Structures are given as structure tokens and as C-alpha cells.
């Protein structure tokens, strides 16, 4: 995306009550449907998660968002970021995004998967 506007983010949400979750956000306005598949391919690994469209309250724009507990699906995604290369992130029906598998995503996964 444009400088200062992220195209994709991974966050670890640790609420005071309830379960820790990994939050994946693709900053791309949804154009079709409300459910899709978020796919990751990198470092010889592949993984996918269900993702939902979140439309802005005014009906213009929005993003795609997936929230998953730190389970085997999250571990599968973390494996795609485990090497030195890039990771292709795609949502059904949208152009893929290539992101670096750098230290920051690995830190987020390590923190969240450790509980």
C-alpha cells in the first residue's frame, strides 16, 4: 500500500478475560461476498484461514479481518513466515500481496503462540 498505509497486519490480542487471538487484517475494501479464504504461501509452507469482510459503517470501503486462537492453524501460518524469504498473502478473488517474512511477524507469532 501507499507509505504510511499498511496493506496487511498481524497483531496479538491478549484480552484481560477470554482467549488470546491472532488478528490478521488485509487493508483492502471488500468487493465480493462477506466470507473468503485468507491464504499464505512462503518458505515452502502453505496455510489458510477463513476471513470475513468488515465494511465501514458508512458503507464505503472496509477491510478483511480474521481472528484465530493460538492453535494449529495459527502455527501453520507462522511456519510460512519462518524462513528468510517472502510470504504471498491472498484472499479469494483479490490480487496477492507479497510481504517480507521478517523479524516483526515472527516476534508477534512467538509472543502469541507462547500464550
C-alpha positions as CSV (number, residue, x, y, z in Angstrom):
1,X,0.0,0.0,0.0
2,X,1.0,3.7,0.0
3,X,3.6,4.8,2.5
4,X,2.0,5.1,5.9
5,X,-1.0,3.0,5.0
6,X,-0.4,-0.7,5.8
7,X,-1.6,-3.3,3.3
8,X,-1.6,-6.1,5.9
9,X,-1.1,-6.5,9.6
10,X,-0.7,-9.3,12.2
11,X,-1.5,-8.5,15.8
12,X,-1.6,-10.5,19.0
13,X,-4.6,-9.6,21.1
14,X,-4.4,-10.6,24.7
15,X,-7.6,-9.6,26.5
16,X,-7.8,-9.5,30.3
17,X,-10.6,-12.0,30.0
18,X,-11.0,-14.7,27.4
19,X,-8.6,-16.2,24.9
20,X,-5.6,-14.7,23.2
21,X,-6.2,-14.3,19.5
22,X,-4.0,-13.6,16.4
23,X,-5.7,-10.9,14.4
24,X,-4.9,-10.7,10.6
25,X,-6.1,-7.7,8.8
26,X,-5.9,-7.1,5.0
27,X,-6.5,-3.4,4.4
28,X,-8.4,-3.9,1.1
29,X,-12.0,-2.9,0.6
30,X,-14.2,-6.0,0.2
31,X,-15.7,-6.2,-3.3
32,X,-17.4,-9.6,-3.2
33,X,-19.2,-11.6,-0.6
34,X,-18.7,-11.4,3.1
35,X,-16.6,-14.6,3.6
36,X,-13.5,-15.7,1.9
37,X,-10.2,-17.7,2.4
38,X,-7.0,-16.0,3.5
39,X,-4.1,-18.0,2.1
40,X,-0.4,-17.8,3.0
41,X,2.4,-19.3,0.9
42,X,6.0,-18.9,1.8
43,X,9.2,-20.7,2.8
44,X,8.0,-24.0,1.4
45,X,4.8,-23.9,3.6
46,X,1.2,-23.1,2.9
47,X,-1.7,-22.3,5.2
48,X,-5.2,-20.8,5.0
49,X,-7.8,-19.4,7.3
50,X,-11.4,-18.2,6.9
51,X,-11.6,-14.4,6.7
52,X,-14.6,-12.0,6.9
53,X,-15.3,-8.7,5.2
54,X,-15.8,-5.8,7.5
55,X,-17.5,-2.9,5.8
56,X,-17.1,0.6,7.2
57,X,-20.3,2.0,8.9
58,X,-20.9,4.5,6.1
59,X,-20.9,1.6,3.6
60,X,-17.7,2.9,1.8
61,X,-14.5,0.9,2.0
62,X,-13.6,-1.5,4.7
63,X,-11.1,-4.4,5.2
64,X,-10.8,-8.1,5.6
65,X,-10.3,-9.5,9.1
66,X,-9.6,-12.9,10.6
67,X,-9.2,-13.7,14.3
68,X,-7.9,-17.1,15.3
69,X,-6.9,-18.6,18.6
70,X,-3.2,-19.7,19.0
71,X,-3.9,-23.2,17.7
72,X,-2.5,-25.4,15.0
73,X,-4.0,-23.1,12.2
74,X,-2.0,-20.2,13.7
75,X,1.1,-22.4,13.9
76,X,0.7,-23.4,10.3
77,X,0.5,-19.7,9.3
78,X,3.6,-18.9,11.5
79,X,5.5,-21.6,9.6
80,X,5.1,-19.6,6.3
81,X,6.9,-16.7,8.0
82,X,9.7,-18.9,9.5
83,X,12.3,-18.5,6.8
84,X,14.2,-15.7,5.1
85,X,12.1,-15.3,2.0
86,X,8.8,-13.6,1.3
87,X,5.2,-14.7,2.0
88,X,2.4,-14.4,-0.5
89,X,-0.8,-13.4,1.2
90,X,-4.0,-13.7,-0.8
91,X,-7.7,-13.6,-0.3
92,X,-10.1,-15.3,-2.7
93,X,-10.8,-13.1,-5.7
94,X,-8.1,-10.4,-4.9
95,X,-4.6,-9.9,-6.2
96,X,-1.9,-11.4,-4.0
97,X,0.2,-9.3,-1.7
98,X,3.9,-10.2,-1.1
99,X,5.2,-9.4,2.3
100,X,8.7,-10.0,3.9
101,X,9.0,-12.8,6.4
102,X,10.9,-10.6,8.7
103,X,11.6,-10.4,12.5
104,X,8.5,-8.5,13.3
105,X,5.9,-11.1,12.2
106,X,8.0,-13.8,13.9
107,X,8.0,-11.8,17.1
108,X,4.2,-11.4,17.0
109,X,3.7,-15.2,16.4
110,X,6.2,-16.2,19.1
111,X,4.5,-13.9,21.7
112,X,1.0,-15.0,20.8
113,X,1.7,-18.7,20.4
114,X,3.6,-18.8,23.7
115,X,0.3,-17.9,25.4
